[in-house]
Amino acid sequence: MFGDMMSKLKDAQKTMEETKKRLDTIYVDAEAENGKVKVTANGNKKIKDIVISEELLKENDKQALEDILVVAVNRALEKAEKVSEAEMQGIAKGILPNFPGLF
């Protein structure tokens, strides 16, 4: 019984590591100001790219640009969090499929 549980825990750890690697390759995009700021993040919630249009740079002061950038980054991180949660739920269901009330 104990050996079986340890085996399942090792398998779970391996699956988690594989999932984290896979999340590095899943990208989400978000934008603000009608696409004038675009942010790309991966499933591990790391920002990979930020693109700011020249038009937006010319139109706004530093404070406005910072505010718009915060909105776009937060949107990207929210999307990345949803992707990450979905992946982790899939793992948990595979590890503990018969645990009542968990899912």
N, C-alpha and C positions, 0 to 999 in steps of 0.2 A: 504493500500500500504506500509506504513512505517513498520507496524507490520510484514507483509510478508517478507520484506527485512531483518528485524532484525532476524526473524526465519531462513532465509537462511544463514545469517552470523553466527548464532549460530551453525547451522548444519555444515557449512564449517569449523568452528573452531574445532568441535568435530571430523570431518573427518580428519583434519590435525593432530590432536593429535593421532588418531588411526594409521594414516600412519607413523608417527614418531616412534611409538612403533613397527609397522611392520618392518620398516627399520632397527631396532635394531636386527632383526632376519634374515635379508638377508645378506649373506656374499659373498664377491668377493675375488678372489685370484689373485695375480700377482707374477711374478718372474723376476729375473735377473741372468745373468751369467749362462745361460742354466739350470736354476732351482736350482742353488747352494744357492740362497737367495730366500725365499718365504715369502710373506707378505699377511696377511688376514685382510680385513677391513669390516666393516658393512656398510649398506646403509646410515647411518648417518655420514659416513666418519670418523669413529673412528677405529684406528688400534687395532686389537684384538690379532694378533699373528705375530711373526717374527721368521723364522727358518733359521739358517745359517749352511751350511754343514761344517763338520770338515775339509774337504779337502780345502775349500775356506779359512778357518781360517789359515791353515798351509801355503797356497800358497801366501797370500797377506799381505802387510803391512797395518798399521792402516788407512792411507789415502785412499788406494785403496779400502779397505773394506767399509769405510764410503761412498765413491762415489757410489759403487755398491748398498749399502743399500738405498741411496737417490733415485736411479733409481727405485728400486723395490717398495719403499713406494709411490713414485709419480705415478707409474703405478696403484697401488692398489687404491689410492685416485681418480684417473681419472675414473676408473671403477665404484667406489662407487658413484661418482658424476653423472655418466650416469644413474645409477639405481635410484638415488634420483630424478633426473630431470624427468625421465619417470613416476615415481609414482606421482609426483606433477602435471605433465601435465594431468594425468588421473583425478586427483581431480579437477583441474581447468575446464576441459571440462565438468565434472559433475555439477559443480556449475554454470558455465556461458555457457551453451551449445549453446545459440542462439546469442552470442555476435559476430557481424560480424568482420571479419579480425583478430580475436584473435588467431585462430589456423589455 
